[in-house]
Amino acid sequence: MNQSTRLFPILLVALATQSFGETLDEAWQVALSSHRQIAAATANRDAAGYELEQAKSARLPQLGLSSAYTVFDEAPGFSFGDITTGPLFDGDDYVSAGAEVSLPIYAGGAINSGIDAAEYGADAADDQLATVIQDIRLGVGERYVGVLRAERAVTVAESYVTSLRSHTDDTRNRYEIGDVPKNDYLAASVTLAGAEQQLLQAKNRLDYAQSAYNRFLGRSLTVPVSVDPSINVDGLIPVGAGLEELSTIARDSRHELAALGSQAQSLQSQADRARAAGRPQLSLTGGYRYLENQFLTDDQFWMAGVSFQWSLFDGGQARKQSASLEHKAMAVNYNRADLESQITLQVRRAWNNRIEAQNRLVVAESTVDQAIENLRVVRERYEAGASRNTEVLDAASLHEQSMSNRDNARFEVVLAKLRLARALGVL
């Protein structure tokens, strides 16, 4: 190849448009089926479901069985003045057994309040699970983009090394024939060594990014990673929505707010249940009883009745417990109001970051073309003896930096969209 027509090898690898490797949707599915945080949140949700069933079962009849065997040192009898009977039982022991059933008629609202508290608790558990799922989806997206960013960094670093190696070979050949001073060859060699170190660092960061990605998906760290670089997350964010509209969407959609609201209502219902403990408790009772004896006309009988209980004074326990729960509900409501303000701020920040990233991408893409042209011109001038070696090295560095800036801007746009979707509660 003629020296005047040789250019630095420029590797411009754009993000591929065809689909290959693991897609982001596929990565989400893997994480959602294996992540420990989701398993823990699911277990909490299931536990809340059992608590709700337990609260509802308080409305049902309660059935109990009992039996006893008793031995006396001396069996008692009856005494009616001067008349005394023999032992009440046949021997010094007796057997008793029975079955009892009770059905609450009125519990002062305790049962209904308990069910309400459990239902709100179940709702909160559902929202907490949804929150964890969205956090996991964002975490997968960030690590997915991290792999793509690291891969592109390696590609750019390899391109930079290839370009510098070509230039170093040129300067060595020209130095050997006396066309350029030795300093040009030495400077190019030193710059090449620095680029090779950058390539080693980029490969190390890629290995870590792939390992972190595998770990987050619940895989072995050494599983080979291949991800699809074509990412389209535009459908997550409502088209044409302004900042105020997005803030409203976030306040309506964020599961964290819904969970805190349900927790506050659950605490209030628990307070109502505690207050109900000081009200009358009325139940229907019935049962069967067997009592071994030798004087009663019948040793087994059925019975039915009404049970009434009313704790007139408990030292203020029910009232104080209710007040404590009400104040806890107030605290949760205060936290919810504060979180609502934080979410509005999160949406504003994510909105601004997306705009910034998109604007940076426009600038970075135009800069790449300028850097390519600058490198071409400087290289031609150097081969013609009209520019210095340092200008060529600076132009190659600017070209490498412009490619890195463009790639980083592209990935920052994707991350900004993912984070905005998470701030909205629609990821």
C-alpha positions in Angstrom: 0.0 0.0 0.0 1.3 3.5 -0.9 2.5 5.5 2.1 0.5 8.5 1.0 -2.8 6.6 0.9 -2.4 4.6 4.2 -4.7 5.6 7.0 -5.1 4.4 10.5 -7.4 1.4 10.7 -10.6 2.9 12.0 -13.0 0.4 13.5 -16.4 2.0 13.8 -18.7 -0.7 15.1 -22.2 0.6 15.5 -24.7 -1.0 17.7 -26.0 -3.9 15.8 -29.6 -3.8 14.5 -30.1 -7.5 14.2 -31.1 -9.5 17.3 -28.6 -11.9 18.8 -27.7 -13.1 22.3 -29.9 -12.8 25.3 -32.5 -10.0 25.1 -33.4 -7.7 27.9 -36.9 -9.2 28.2 -35.3 -12.7 28.4 -32.9 -11.5 31.1 -35.9 -10.0 33.1 -37.7 -13.4 33.0 -34.6 -15.2 34.2 -34.1 -12.8 37.1 -37.8 -12.8 38.1 -37.8 -16.6 38.3 -34.7 -17.0 40.3 -33.9 -13.9 42.3 -33.8 -14.4 46.1 -35.3 -11.0 46.9 -38.4 -11.9 44.9 -38.6 -15.3 46.6 -38.4 -13.5 50.0 -41.1 -11.0 49.0 -43.3 -13.8 47.6 -43.0 -15.7 50.9 -44.0 -12.5 52.8 -47.0 -12.2 50.5 -48.0 -15.8 51.1 -47.7 -15.3 54.8 -50.0 -12.3 54.6 -52.5 -14.5 52.8 -52.5 -17.0 55.6 -52.9 -14.3 58.2 -56.0 -13.1 56.3 -57.4 -16.6 56.3 -56.7 -16.9 60.0 -58.5 -13.7 60.6 -61.6 -14.8 58.7 -61.6 -18.1 60.5 -62.5 -16.2 63.7 -66.1 -16.0 62.4 -66.4 -19.8 62.3 -67.5 -22.1 65.2 -64.7 -23.3 67.5 -64.9 -27.0 68.5 -62.9 -28.6 71.3 -62.6 -32.0 72.8 -61.5 -32.8 76.4 -61.1 -35.8 78.6 -59.7 -36.5 82.1 -58.9 -39.3 84.4 -58.8 -38.4 88.1 -57.7 -40.5 91.1 -58.5 -39.5 94.8 -56.7 -40.6 97.9 -60.2 -41.1 99.3 -63.3 -40.8 97.1 -65.7 -38.1 98.3 -69.4 -38.6 99.0 -72.4 -36.5 99.9 -73.4 -35.3 103.4 -76.9 -34.0 104.1 -76.9 -33.2 107.8 -76.9 -36.5 109.6 -77.2 -38.5 106.4 -74.0 -39.4 104.6 -73.8 -41.3 101.4 -71.1 -43.5 100.1 -68.5 -42.5 97.7 -69.7 -40.3 94.8 -67.7 -42.4 92.4 -67.4 -46.1 92.0 -63.9 -46.5 93.5 -61.3 -43.8 94.1 -61.1 -42.6 90.5 -63.4 -41.4 87.7 -63.3 -40.6 84.0 -64.8 -37.5 82.4 -65.0 -36.4 78.7 -66.7 -33.9 76.6 -67.0 -31.8 73.4 -67.7 -28.1 73.4 -68.6 -25.8 70.5 -68.8 -22.0 70.6 -69.9 -19.5 68.0 -69.2 -15.8 68.4 -72.3 -13.6 68.1 -71.0 -10.2 69.0 -67.3 -9.4 69.6 -67.5 -5.6 69.7 -66.2 -5.4 66.1 -63.0 -7.1 66.9 -63.4 -9.8 64.3 -64.3 -7.5 61.5 -61.4 -5.1 62.4 -59.0 -8.1 62.5 -60.1 -9.1 59.0 -59.8 -5.6 57.7 -56.3 -5.3 59.2 -55.2 -8.6 57.6 -56.7 -7.6 54.2 -54.7 -4.3 54.3 -51.7 -6.3 55.3 -52.1 -8.6 52.3 -52.5 -5.6 50.0 -49.3 -4.1 51.4 -47.5 -7.4 50.8 -48.7 -7.4 47.2 -47.4 -3.9 46.6 -44.1 -4.7 48.3 -43.6 -7.7 46.0 -44.4 -5.4 43.0 -41.8 -2.9 44.3 -39.2 -5.6 44.5 -40.0 -6.8 41.0 -39.5 -3.3 39.6 -36.2 -2.9 41.5 -35.0 -6.2 40.1 -36.0 -5.2 36.6 -34.0 -2.0 36.9 -31.1 -3.8 38.4 -31.1 -6.3 35.5 -31.3 -3.4 33.0 -28.4 -1.5 34.6 -26.2 -4.6 34.5 -27.3 -5.5 31.0 -26.3 -2.1 29.8 -23.1 -2.4 31.9 -22.1 -5.5 29.9 -22.8 -3.7 26.6 -20.8 -0.6 27.7 -17.9 -2.8 28.7 -18.0 -4.7 25.4 -17.9 -1.5 23.4 -15.1 -0.1 25.6 -13.0 -3.2 24.7 -13.9 -2.8 21.0 -12.8 0.9 21.1 -9.7 0.1 23.0 -8.8 -2.6 20.5 -9.3 -0.2 17.6 -7.1 2.3 19.3 -4.3 -0.2 19.8 -4.6 -1.4 16.2 -4.3 2.2 15.0 -1.4 3.0 17.2 0.4 -0.3 16.3 0.0 0.6 12.6 1.4 4.1 13.2 4.3 2.7 15.4 5.2 0.3 12.6 5.2 3.2 10.1 7.4 5.4 12.3 9.8 2.5 12.9 10.1 1.9 9.1 10.6 5.6 8.4 13.1 6.0 11.2 15.1 3.1 9.9 15.4 4.8 6.5 16.1 8.1 8.1 12.8 9.8 7.1 11.8 10.7 10.7 13.7 11.2 13.9 14.0 8.4 16.5 11.9 10.4 18.9 8.8 9.9 16.7 9.2 6.1 16.9 9.8 6.2 20.7 6.8 8.5 21.3 4.6 6.2 19.2 5.9 3.2 21.1 5.2 4.7 24.5 1.7 5.8 23.5 1.0 2.3 22.1 2.1 0.7 25.4 -0.3 3.0 27.2 -3.1 2.0 24.9 -2.4 -1.7 25.5 -2.7 -1.1 29.2 -6.0 0.6 28.7 -7.1 -2.5 26.7 -6.1 -4.8 29.5 -8.1 -2.6 31.9 -11.1 -2.6 29.6 -11.1 -6.4 29.4 -10.9 -6.7 33.1 -13.9 -4.4 33.5 -15.8 -6.5 30.9 -15.1 -9.6 32.9 -16.4 -8.0 36.1 -19.5 -6.6 34.3 -20.3 -10.1 32.9 -19.8 -11.7 36.3 -22.0 -9.1 38.0 -24.7 -9.7 35.4 -24.5 -13.4 35.9 -24.7 -13.1 39.7 -27.7 -10.8 39.5 -29.5 -13.4 37.4 -28.7 -16.1 39.8 -26.1 -17.9 37.6 -22.6 -19.0 38.0 -20.2 -16.2 37.6 -18.3 -18.0 34.8 -21.3 -18.7 32.5 -20.5 -17.2 29.1 -22.5 -13.9 28.5 -23.9 -12.9 25.2 -26.4 -10.0 25.2 -28.4 -8.4 22.4 -27.2 -4.8 21.9 -30.5 -3.7 20.3 -32.5 -2.3 23.2 -35.7 -0.4 22.8 -37.3 0.8 26.1 -39.2 3.7 24.6 -42.6 1.9 25.0 -42.2 2.0 28.8 -42.7 5.8 29.0 -46.0 7.5 27.9 -45.4 9.2 24.6 -45.8 13.0 24.7 -46.3 13.3 28.4 -44.8 16.3 30.1 -43.1 16.5 33.5 -46.2 17.4 35.5 -48.2 14.6 33.9 -45.4 12.1 34.6 -45.3 13.2 38.2 -49.0 12.5 38.5 -48.5 9.1 36.9 -45.8 8.3 39.4 -47.9 9.3 42.4 -50.7 7.1 41.1 -48.5 4.1 40.1 -45.7 3.8 42.6 -46.3 0.6 44.7 -44.3 2.0 47.5 -47.0 4.7 48.2 -49.7 2.1 48.0 -47.9 -0.2 50.4 -47.5 2.5 53.0 -51.2 3.5 52.6 -52.2 -0.1 53.2 -49.9 -0.4 56.2 -51.4 2.7 57.8 -54.9 1.4 57.2 -53.9 -2.0 58.7 -52.6 -0.3 61.8 -55.8 1.7 62.2 -57.8 -1.5 61.9 -55.6 -3.1 64.5 -56.3 -0.2 66.8 -60.0 -0.7 66.3 -59.6 -4.4 67.2 -57.7 -3.5 70.3 -60.4 -1.0 71.3 -63.0 -3.7 70.8 -61.4 -5.9 73.5 -63.1 -3.6 76.1 -66.6 -4.2 74.7 -69.0 -7.0 75.6 -68.3 -10.4 74.0 -71.2 -12.7 73.3 -71.1 -16.3 72.1 -73.4 -19.3 71.6 -72.1 -22.4 73.4 -73.1 -26.0 73.3 -71.6 -29.4 74.0 -71.7 -32.9 75.2 -70.4 -34.1 78.6 -69.7 -37.6 80.1 -69.1 -37.9 83.8 -68.5 -41.3 85.4 -70.5 -41.5 88.7 -73.0 -43.7 90.6 -75.5 -41.2 91.9 -76.5 -39.0 89.0 -79.5 -40.3 87.0 -77.5 -39.9 83.8 -73.8 -39.8 83.4 -73.9 -38.2 79.9 -75.8 -35.2 78.7 -76.0 -32.4 76.1 -76.0 -28.7 76.9 -76.5 -25.4 75.3 -76.2 -21.8 76.5 -75.0 -18.3 75.9 -71.6 -17.0 77.0 -71.2 -13.4 78.0 -68.0 -11.6 78.9 -67.3 -8.0 79.6 -64.0 -6.7 80.9 -65.1 -3.6 82.8 -61.6 -2.6 83.9 -58.3 -3.8 82.5 -56.1 -1.0 83.8 -56.4 0.9 80.5 -54.5 -1.8 78.5 -57.0 -1.9 75.5 -57.2 1.9 75.3 -53.4 2.4 75.5 -52.7 -0.3 73.0 -55.2 1.2 70.6 -53.7 4.7 71.0 -50.2 3.2 70.3 -51.4 1.6 67.1 -53.1 4.8 66.0 -49.9 6.8 66.5 -48.0 4.2 64.5 -50.5 4.6 61.7 -50.0 8.4 61.9 -46.2 7.8 61.6 -46.7 5.7 58.5 -48.9 8.4 56.9 -46.2 11.0 57.5 -43.6 8.8 55.9 -46.0 8.3 53.0 -46.3 12.0 52.5 -42.6 12.4 52.6 -42.0 9.6 50.1 -44.6 11.2 47.7 -42.4 14.4 47.7 -39.3 12.3 47.1 -40.9 10.5 44.2 -41.8 13.8 42.6 -38.2 14.8 42.9 -37.0 11.5 41.5 -39.2 11.9 38.5 -37.8 15.4 37.9 -34.3 14.2 38.2 -34.8 11.2 35.8 -36.6 13.5 33.4 -33.7 16.0 33.3 -31.1 13.2 33.1 -32.9 11.8 30.0 -32.9 15.1 28.3 -29.2 15.7 29.2 -28.3 12.2 27.9 -30.2 12.7 24.6 -28.5 16.1 24.0 -25.1 14.7 24.9 -25.7 11.9 22.3 -26.4 14.5 19.5 -23.1 16.3 20.3 -21.1 13.1 20.7 -22.3 11.6 17.4 -21.3 14.8 15.5 -17.9 14.8 17.2 -17.0 11.3 16.0 -17.3 12.4 12.4 -15.1 15.5 13.1 -12.6 13.3 14.9 -12.4 10.9 11.9 -11.8 13.7 9.5 -9.3 15.3 11.8 -7.3 12.1 12.0 -7.3 11.7 8.3 -6.1 15.2 7.6 -3.3 15.0 10.3 -2.1 11.6 9.1 -1.9 12.9 5.5 0.0 16.0 6.6 2.4 13.9 8.7 3.1 11.6 5.7 3.8 14.7 3.7 6.1 16.1 6.4 3.7 19.0 7.2 2.8 18.0 10.7 4.5 16.6 13.8 4.2 13.1 15.2 2.6 14.4 18.4 -0.3 15.8 16.3 -1.0 12.4 14.9 -0.9 10.8 18.4 -3.2 13.6 19.7 -5.6 13.1 16.8 -5.7 9.3 17.4 -6.4 9.9 21.1 -9.2 12.4 20.2 -10.7 9.9 17.9 -10.7 7.2 20.5 -12.2 9.6 23.1 -14.9 10.7 20.7 -15.9 7.1 20.1 -16.0 6.4 23.9 -18.1 9.5 24.5 -20.5 8.5 21.8 -20.9 5.0 23.1 -21.3 6.2 26.7 -23.9 8.8 25.6 -25.9 6.0 23.8 -25.9 3.8 26.9 -26.7 6.8 29.2 -29.8 7.4 27.1 -31.0 3.8 27.6 -30.2 4.0 31.4 -32.0 7.3 31.7 -35.1 5.9 30.1 -35.0 2.8 32.4 -34.6 4.9 35.5 -37.4 7.3 34.4 -39.7 4.3 34.0 -38.7 3.1 37.4 -39.3 6.5 38.9 -42.8 6.5 37.3 -43.5 3.0 38.7 -44.2 1.5 35.2 -41.0 -0.5 34.7 
